[in-house]
């Protein structure tokens, strides 16, 4: 207690002068580190013992008012009393004070001795107000995270547009818009309920269709939860659209996007993220391998789902015309704009700071391990691990591809960066920053290896989406089972059961086994659902466009014109096709 009191008093370092006429004072000392009753004493203490010399040194713009016991009169102390009341009632307190007072059973008991007559009722009132403020802060944090994740759709659109040939630019941009729009409607009607509708069984949610009974105090779900999870669902659909670009009928996009966001993805997210999902680490009991799966922001739930769906779509459709020559050798069909690829990559990088840190859903809770250490620190650490994994993967890809091809290729580096992000997404909140460097390094090697394998088996994915999101996502899930730390797992996934953490960190193999099960069941589920859907679309002639349309480009044949006035003239254009119709205008009569 002595050390804590000393630490608290040492934080009395900032004087805020008030101009409020009613206070009739020159200034008031306030603090960043108020904490319960000791913080209140700290306010009064400053009004009593603030030194004339030190106040004059730190605050030089006004006549000096210092501590009563130091001969400075009572003005400063008088100002501190109303200031204390304002601070206790203000919703703009620092998160440290919020964490001390909000959501704690001892809130009223801590405040009661400070409030005099009717102390219990007053303390209850103040704590209820703080609880409302805490919910508002957390909801606002989740909403802004949702906005960041949604901004990734612009990144996907730019990345996809730059990675395809100019003659298919309008088509791929339109599919990105429709992924978001179609996904929004179907996730509203069905997807959110299948994912998080409560109460439910371990396989699928059964309530809250069309957001019925949302907000819900029993399940702690609000509209912000829907918006955030919808942004994740359409991200999975966007991954799939990249794999089947430049050769897919538009109606097929509409069908698969609706099915993926309305049913396939929500079921997977229920398994691993809902409080009653059969493999979720948020369960209260009956954990898979006494551990549950840790997939914090979706290396498996989002990236493997989107990657495996894209894998099946591209396999059933077959490669684009001209992608492999008659001898089976790979022929590069390069995207038309590295500029758009880089722009899209930076947009995705920016959005990933909502994707990973935002998955905490709340920012204000404190942890028992320290007075000034809480979820806000874990959010910051998650942003750091995300950054380090992506940066390491980008540099590893840069030098790896230089060794293999002899070129410094910006597109390869961008894909390597995104592969690092996809990999760290699973364990970003429960690993140390140094482990994130390992994650990014291996993710780059996985991506390079998957691309080599794809060429050998004549698999054509214009954006390398199946390799990037599926391969690197799978590595990320396994990485979490190897490097998750005991301390961080206990903080992020609080439970009364013994903590199961990474195999390489001394936590045994239970978590790693659960992670393997996650990969297997996701691959099996998505293959059974999306593989079947793509096969049926193929059998009914709804999947792939005709060879003539593919050669001419879908912008011209399906979307009424080209994205650019001038387009690249690659060898896949058929000779003699008029690429742009010019309307004739009658000559105006002479005046």
C-alpha positions in Angstrom: 0.0 0.0 0.0 2.8 2.4 0.8 4.4 1.8 -2.6 1.0 2.3 -4.3 0.3 5.6 -2.4 3.8 6.8 -3.3 3.3 6.0 -7.0 -0.1 7.8 -7.0 1.3 11.0 -5.4 4.2 11.0 -7.8 1.7 11.4 -10.7 0.5 14.9 -9.5 2.2 16.6 -12.4 -0.3 18.6 -14.3 -2.1 21.9 -13.3 -5.3 22.8 -15.2 -6.3 26.4 -14.7 -10.1 27.0 -14.6 -11.9 30.1 -15.9 -15.2 29.1 -14.3 -16.5 32.2 -12.6 -18.3 30.3 -9.9 -15.1 28.8 -8.6 -13.4 32.2 -8.1 -10.0 30.6 -8.3 -7.0 30.9 -10.5 -6.3 27.2 -10.9 -6.8 23.6 -10.0 -4.5 20.6 -10.0 -5.9 17.5 -11.7 -4.3 14.2 -12.6 -4.0 11.6 -15.3 -3.7 8.6 -12.9 -6.7 8.9 -10.5 -7.5 5.5 -9.0 -10.3 5.1 -6.5 -10.1 6.6 -3.0 -6.3 7.2 -3.2 -6.9 9.3 -6.2 -9.3 11.5 -4.3 -6.8 11.9 -1.5 -4.2 12.8 -4.1 -6.4 15.8 -5.2 -6.7 17.1 -1.7 -3.1 16.4 -0.9 -2.0 18.6 -3.8 -4.2 21.5 -2.5 -2.4 21.2 0.8 1.2 20.6 -0.1 1.9 22.0 -3.6 5.2 23.9 -3.4 5.4 27.6 -4.5 8.7 27.0 -6.2 7.6 24.0 -8.2 4.2 25.4 -9.2 6.0 28.5 -10.4 8.5 26.5 -12.5 5.8 24.3 -14.1 3.0 26.9 -14.6 4.4 30.3 -15.5 1.4 32.1 -17.1 -0.6 33.0 -14.0 -0.1 34.3 -10.4 1.0 31.4 -8.3 -1.5 29.6 -6.1 0.0 26.8 -4.0 -0.7 24.5 -1.1 -2.4 25.7 2.1 0.1 24.0 4.4 2.9 25.6 2.3 1.7 29.1 3.0 -0.2 29.6 -0.3 -3.7 30.2 1.1 -6.9 28.2 0.5 -7.7 29.1 -3.1 -6.1 26.0 -4.6 -7.6 23.7 -2.0 -11.0 25.3 -2.5 -10.8 24.7 -6.3 -9.8 21.1 -5.8 -13.1 20.1 -4.0 -15.5 20.9 -6.9 -12.9 19.6 -9.3 -13.0 16.2 -7.5 -16.8 16.1 -7.9 -16.6 17.0 -11.6 -14.0 14.4 -12.2 -16.0 11.7 -10.5 -19.1 12.5 -12.6 -17.4 13.3 -15.9 -17.6 10.8 -18.8 -14.3 12.0 -20.2 -12.2 10.4 -17.5 -9.1 8.6 -18.5 -9.5 4.8 -19.1 -7.5 4.2 -16.0 -10.1 5.7 -13.8 -12.8 4.0 -15.8 -11.2 0.7 -15.3 -11.1 1.3 -11.5 -14.8 2.2 -11.2 -16.6 0.6 -14.0 -18.0 -3.0 -14.0 -16.6 -3.8 -10.6 -18.6 -5.2 -7.7 -16.7 -3.0 -5.3 -17.5 0.3 -7.0 -20.1 1.5 -4.5 -18.2 0.3 -1.6 -15.1 2.2 -2.7 -16.9 5.4 -3.2 -19.3 5.4 -0.3 -16.8 6.6 2.4 -16.0 9.7 0.2 -19.6 10.9 -0.3 -20.9 11.6 3.2 -24.6 11.3 4.0 -26.6 9.0 1.8 -23.3 7.6 0.6 -24.6 4.2 -0.6 -27.3 5.7 -2.8 -24.9 8.3 -4.2 -22.2 5.7 -4.9 -24.7 3.5 -6.7 -25.9 6.4 -8.8 -22.3 7.4 -9.8 -21.3 3.9 -10.6 -24.4 3.4 -12.8 -23.5 6.5 -14.7 -19.9 5.3 -15.2 -21.2 1.9 -16.4 -23.2 3.7 -19.1 -20.2 5.6 -20.1 -18.1 2.4 -20.3 -20.6 0.9 -22.6 -20.6 4.0 -24.8 -16.8 4.0 -25.0 -16.6 0.3 -25.9 -19.4 0.6 -28.4 -17.8 3.6 -30.0 -14.5 1.7 -30.2 -16.2 -1.3 -31.9 -18.0 1.0 -34.4 -14.8 2.7 -35.4 -13.1 -0.7 -35.7 -16.0 -1.8 -38.0 -15.5 1.3 -40.1 -11.8 0.4 -40.5 -12.6 -3.2 -41.5 -15.2 -2.0 -44.0 -12.6 0.3 -45.5 -10.7 -2.8 -46.4 -13.3 -3.3 -49.2 -11.8 -0.4 -51.0 -8.4 -2.0 -50.6 -9.8 -5.3 -52.0 -11.3 -3.4 -54.9 -8.1 -1.6 -55.8 -6.0 -4.8 -55.3 -8.3 -6.8 -57.5 -8.5 -4.1 -60.2 -4.8 -3.8 -60.4 -4.2 -7.6 -60.5 -6.5 -8.3 -63.5 -6.1 -7.2 -67.1 -7.6 -3.8 -68.1 -10.4 -5.5 -70.1 -11.9 -7.0 -66.9 -11.5 -4.0 -64.6 -15.2 -3.0 -64.4 -16.2 -6.5 -63.8 -14.0 -7.1 -60.8 -14.8 -3.7 -59.3 -18.5 -4.5 -59.6 -18.2 -7.8 -58.0 -16.5 -6.1 -55.0 -19.4 -3.7 -54.7 -21.9 -6.5 -54.9 -20.0 -8.6 -52.3 -20.6 -5.9 -49.8 -24.2 -5.1 -50.8 -25.4 -8.7 -51.2 -23.5 -9.7 -48.0 -25.1 -6.9 -46.1 -28.6 -8.1 -46.9 -28.1 -11.8 -46.4 -26.0 -11.4 -43.3 -28.8 -9.2 -41.8 -31.5 -11.7 -42.6 -29.7 -14.9 -41.8 -26.0 -14.7 -41.2 -25.8 -12.9 -37.9 -28.4 -15.1 -36.4 -26.6 -18.3 -37.6 -23.4 -16.9 -36.1 -24.4 -15.4 -32.8 -28.1 -15.9 -32.3 -28.5 -16.9 -28.7 -29.5 -19.3 -27.1 -28.4 -21.9 -29.6 -26.6 -25.2 -29.9 -22.9 -25.8 -30.6 -23.4 -26.0 -34.4 -25.5 -23.1 -35.4 -27.4 -20.1 -34.0 -31.2 -20.1 -33.9 -32.4 -16.7 -32.9 -32.1 -13.0 -33.8 -33.0 -13.4 -37.5 -33.3 -9.9 -39.0 -31.7 -8.5 -35.8 -34.8 -9.3 -33.9 -34.4 -8.5 -30.2 -31.1 -6.7 -30.9 -29.8 -4.9 -28.8 -30.0 -7.7 -26.2 -28.8 -7.4 -22.6 -28.9 -11.1 -22.1 -26.4 -11.8 -24.9 -24.6 -8.4 -24.7 -25.2 -7.9 -28.5 -25.7 -4.5 -30.0 -26.0 -3.1 -33.5 -22.3 -2.4 -33.5 -21.6 -6.2 -33.2 -23.6 -6.8 -36.3 -21.8 -4.1 -38.3 -18.4 -5.4 -37.2 -19.2 -9.0 -38.0 -20.8 -8.1 -41.4 -17.5 -6.4 -42.4 -15.7 -9.7 -41.6 -18.2 -11.8 -43.6 -17.9 -9.7 -46.8 -14.1 -9.9 -46.4 -14.3 -13.7 -46.8 -16.5 -13.2 -49.8 -14.0 -10.7 -51.3 -11.2 -13.3 -50.9 -13.1 -15.8 -53.0 -14.0 -13.3 -55.8 -10.2 -12.8 -56.4 -9.6 -16.5 -57.1 -12.2 -16.8 -59.8 -11.7 -13.4 -61.5 -11.7 -12.8 -65.3 -13.8 -15.8 -66.3 -16.8 -16.1 -64.1 -20.4 -15.2 -64.9 -21.9 -12.4 -63.0 -24.9 -14.4 -61.8 -22.4 -16.9 -60.2 -20.9 -14.1 -58.1 -24.4 -13.2 -56.8 -25.2 -16.7 -55.9 -22.0 -17.7 -54.2 -21.7 -14.4 -52.3 -25.2 -14.7 -50.9 -24.6 -18.3 -49.9 -21.2 -17.7 -48.3 -22.1 -14.7 -46.3 -25.6 -15.9 -45.3 -24.8 -19.5 -44.3 -21.3 -21.0 -44.9 -19.2 -18.3 -43.1 -21.7 -17.7 -40.2 -21.7 -21.4 -39.3 -17.9 -21.4 -39.0 -17.8 -18.2 -37.0 -20.4 -19.7 -34.6 -18.2 -22.8 -34.0 -15.2 -20.7 -32.9 -16.4 -17.3 -31.8 -19.8 -17.7 -30.2 -20.1 -18.4 -26.5 -21.8 -21.7 -27.1 -19.9 -22.8 -30.3 -18.6 -26.4 -29.9 -14.9 -25.5 -30.4 -15.0 -21.9 -29.0 -12.6 -20.7 -26.3 -15.3 -18.4 -25.0 -17.4 -21.4 -23.7 -18.0 -21.8 -20.0 -17.4 -25.6 -20.1 -16.9 -28.6 -22.3 -13.9 -27.2 -24.2 -12.4 -29.0 -27.1 -9.4 -30.9 -25.7 -10.0 -28.9 -22.5 -8.6 -25.9 -24.4 -10.9 -24.7 -27.2 -9.6 -23.1 -30.4 -7.8 -19.7 -30.4 -8.5 -17.9 -33.6 -8.7 -14.4 -32.3 -9.4 -12.4 -35.5 -9.9 -15.1 -38.1 -6.9 -16.7 -39.8 -9.2 -19.8 -39.9 -12.7 -18.3 -39.7 -12.2 -15.6 -42.4 -9.0 -16.5 -44.4 -9.2 -20.2 -44.7 -12.9 -20.0 -45.4 -12.4 -17.5 -48.2 -9.3 -19.3 -49.5 -10.8 -22.8 -49.6 -14.0 -21.4 -51.3 -11.8 -19.7 -53.9 -9.8 -22.9 -54.3 -12.8 -24.9 -55.3 -14.2 -22.2 -57.6 -10.9 -21.9 -59.5 -10.4 -25.7 -59.7 -13.9 -26.3 -61.1 -13.7 -23.4 -63.5 -10.2 -24.3 -64.7 -7.5 -21.8 -65.7 -7.9 -18.7 -67.8 -7.3 -19.0 -71.6 -3.7 -18.6 -72.2 -2.5 -19.1 -68.6 -0.7 -22.3 -69.6 0.7 -23.1 -73.0 0.3 -26.3 -74.9 3.3 -27.9 -73.2 1.8 -27.0 -69.8 4.3 -24.2 -69.0 3.1 -21.3 -67.0 2.5 -18.0 -69.0 2.2 -14.8 -66.9 -1.0 -12.9 -67.4 0.1 -9.8 -65.6 -2.3 -7.4 -64.0 -2.5 -4.0 -65.7 -1.7 -1.6 -62.8 0.9 -2.1 -60.1 -0.2 1.4 -58.9 -3.6 0.1 -57.9 -2.1 -3.0 -56.3 0.1 -0.9 -54.0 -2.8 1.5 -53.2 -5.0 -1.5 -52.4 -2.3 -3.0 -50.2 -1.9 0.1 -48.1 -5.7 0.4 -47.7 -5.8 -3.2 -46.5 -2.9 -2.5 -44.2 -4.7 0.4 -42.7 -7.9 -1.6 -42.3 -6.1 -4.4 -40.6 -5.7 -2.2 -37.5 -9.5 -2.5 -37.1 -9.5 -6.2 -38.2 -7.1 -7.4 -35.5 -7.1 -4.9 -32.6 -10.8 -4.3 -33.0 -11.6 -7.9 -32.4 -11.3 -7.2 -28.6 -14.7 -5.6 -29.0 -14.0 -3.6 -25.8 -11.1 -1.4 -24.8 -11.9 -0.2 -21.2 -11.5 -3.4 -19.1 -8.5 -3.6 -16.8 -6.5 -6.7 -16.0 -5.6 -8.0 -12.5 -1.9 -8.1 -13.3 -1.4 -4.3 -12.9 -3.0 -1.1 -11.9 -2.2 0.7 -15.2 -2.3 -2.3 -17.5 -5.5 -3.4 -19.2 -7.2 -4.2 -22.4 -6.0 -0.9 -23.9 -2.4 -2.3 -23.6 -3.4 -5.6 -25.2 -5.0 -3.6 -28.1 -1.7 -1.8 -28.6 0.3 -5.0 -28.5 -2.0 -6.6 -31.1 -1.4 -3.7 -33.4 2.4 -4.2 -32.9 2.3 -7.9 -33.6 0.2 -7.3 -36.7 2.7 -4.7 -38.0 5.8 -6.9 -37.3 4.3 -10.0 -39.0 3.4 -8.1 -42.2 6.7 -6.2 -42.4 8.7 -9.3 -41.9 6.7 -11.2 -44.5 7.2 -8.4 -47.0 10.9 -8.3 -46.6 11.3 -12.0 -46.7 9.2 -12.2 -49.9 11.3 -9.3 -51.4 14.6 -11.2 -51.0 13.1 -14.6 -51.6 11.7 -13.7 -55.0 14.8 -11.8 -55.9 16.8 -15.0 -55.4 14.3 -17.1 -57.4 13.5 -14.7 -60.3 16.3 -12.1 -60.3 13.7 -9.2 -59.9 12.5 -6.9 -57.2 8.8 -7.3 -57.8 6.4 -4.9 -56.0 3.3 -7.1 -56.6 5.1 -10.1 -54.9 6.1 -7.9 -52.0 2.5 -6.7 -51.6 1.2 -10.3 -51.6 3.9 -11.3 -49.1 2.9 -8.4 -46.8 -0.8 -9.5 -46.9 0.2 -13.1 -46.3 1.9 -12.1 -43.1 -1.2 -10.2 -42.0 -3.4 -13.2 -42.7 -1.1 -15.5 -40.7 -0.8 -13.3 -37.6 -4.6 -12.7 -37.4 -5.2 -15.9 -35.4 -2.7 -15.3 -32.6 -2.1 -11.5 -32.8 -3.5 -11.0 -29.2 -1.7 -13.9 -27.4 1.8 -13.9 -28.8 4.9 -11.8 -28.0 6.1 -9.3 -30.7 9.3 -11.4 -31.3 7.1 -14.4 -32.2 5.2 -12.2 -34.7 8.5 -11.9 -36.6 8.8 -15.7 -36.9 5.1 -15.8 -38.0 5.8 -13.3 -40.8 9.0 -15.0 -41.9 7.4 -18.5 -42.3 4.2 -17.0 -43.9 6.3 -15.6 -46.7 7.9 -19.0 -47.3 4.5 -20.7 -47.2 3.2 -18.3 -49.8 6.2 -18.8 -52.1 5.9 -22.5 -51.8 2.1 -22.5 -52.4 2.6 -20.5 -55.6 5.2 -22.9 -56.9 2.9 -25.8 -56.2 0.0 -24.0 -57.9 2.1 -23.6 -61.1 3.0 -27.3 -61.1 -0.6 -28.5 -60.8 -1.8 -25.8 -63.3 -4.0 -24.0 -60.8 -4.9 -20.5 -61.9 -5.7 -17.9 -59.2 -5.2 -14.3 -60.6 -4.7 -12.8 -57.1 -3.0 -15.8 -55.5 -5.9 -15.6 -53.0 -6.3 -19.3 -52.3 -2.5 -19.6 -51.7 -2.3 -16.4 -49.7 -5.4 -16.6 -47.5 -5.7 -20.4 -47.4 -2.1 -21.3 -47.0 -0.9 -18.5 -44.8 -4.1 -18.6 -42.8 -3.5 -22.3 -42.1 0.0 -21.6 -41.0 -1.3 -18.8 -38.7 -3.7 -21.2 -36.9 -0.9 -23.6 -36.3 1.5 -20.8 -35.2 -0.9 -19.8 -32.5 -0.9 -23.4 -31.1 2.9 -23.2 -31.0 3.6 -19.7 -29.6 0.6 -18.5 -27.6 1.8 -17.3 -24.2 0.2 -18.3 -20.9 -0.1 -14.7 -19.6 -1.9 -13.4 -22.7 -4.2 -16.3 -23.1 -5.3 -15.9 -19.5 -6.0 -12.2 -20.1 -7.8 -12.5 -23.4 -9.7 -15.7 -22.7 -10.5 -15.5 -18.9 -11.7 -18.8 -17.5 -11.6 -20.8 -14.3 -10.1 -23.8 -16.1 -6.3 -24.3 -16.3 -4.9 -22.2 -19.1 -3.8 -24.1 -22.3 -1.2 -22.3 -24.3 1.5 -22.8 -27.0 3.4 -26.0 -27.3 6.8 -24.2 -27.8 6.0 -22.0 -24.8 5.6 -25.0 -22.4 1.8 -25.2 -22.5 1.6 -28.8 -23.8 -0.1 -30.0 -27.0 -3.8 -29.6 -26.3 -4.1 -26.2 -27.9 -2.1 -27.2 -30.9 -4.3 -30.3 -31.3 -7.4 -28.0 -31.2 -5.9 -25.8 -33.9 -5.3 -28.7 -36.2 -9.0 -29.8 -35.7 -10.0 -26.2 -36.7 -8.2 -26.4 -40.0 -9.6 -29.8 -40.8 -13.2 -29.0 -40.0 -13.1 -25.7 -41.9 -11.6 -27.3 -45.0 -14.2 -30.1 -44.8 -17.2 -27.8 -44.2 -16.3 -25.3 -46.9 -15.5 -28.1 -49.4 -18.8 -29.8 -48.8 -20.8 -26.6 -49.1 -19.0 -24.2 -51.5 -17.5 -27.1 -53.6 -20.9 -28.5 -54.1 -22.3 -25.1 -55.0 -19.6 -24.3 -57.6 -20.1 -27.8 -59.1 -23.8 -27.3 -59.5 -23.3 -23.9 -61.0 -20.9 -25.5 -63.5 -23.3 -28.3 -64.4 -26.1 -25.8 -65.0 -23.9 -23.6 -67.2 -23.9 -20.7 -64.8 -20.3 -20.6 -63.8 -17.9 -19.8 -66.6 -18.3 -17.4 -69.5 -17.8 -18.4 -73.1 -14.3 -18.4 -74.7 -15.2 -15.5 -77.0 -16.4 -13.4 -74.1 -13.3 -14.2 -72.1 -11.0 -13.3 -75.0 -12.7 -10.0 -75.7 -13.0 -9.1 -72.0 -16.0 -8.9 -69.7 -16.0 -5.1 -69.5 -16.9 -5.0 -73.2 -19.1 -8.0 -73.5 -20.9 -8.0 -70.1 -20.8 -4.5 -68.7 -21.3 -2.2 -71.7 -17.9 -0.7 -72.2 -14.3 -0.4 -71.0 -13.0 1.0 -67.8 -10.4 3.1 -69.6 -10.5 5.1 -72.8 -7.2 3.4 -73.6 -6.6 -0.1 -72.5 -3.7 -2.5 -72.6 -3.5 -4.5 -75.9 -2.3 -7.9 -74.7 -2.1 -11.0 -76.9 -5.4 -12.4 -75.7 -7.5 -9.9 -77.7 -9.0 -11.3 -80.8 -8.1 -9.6 -84.0 -10.9 -7.5 -85.6 -13.0 -7.0 -82.5 -14.3 -3.4 -82.3 -13.3 -2.5 -78.7 -15.3 0.8 -78.4 -18.3 1.9 -80.3 -18.2 5.5 -81.4 -21.6 7.2 -81.8 -22.1 9.3 -84.9 -23.6 12.8 -84.5 -25.5 14.6 -87.3 -23.8 17.8 -88.5 -25.7 20.8 -87.1 -27.5 22.9 -89.8 -25.8 26.0 -91.0 -27.1 29.2 -89.5 
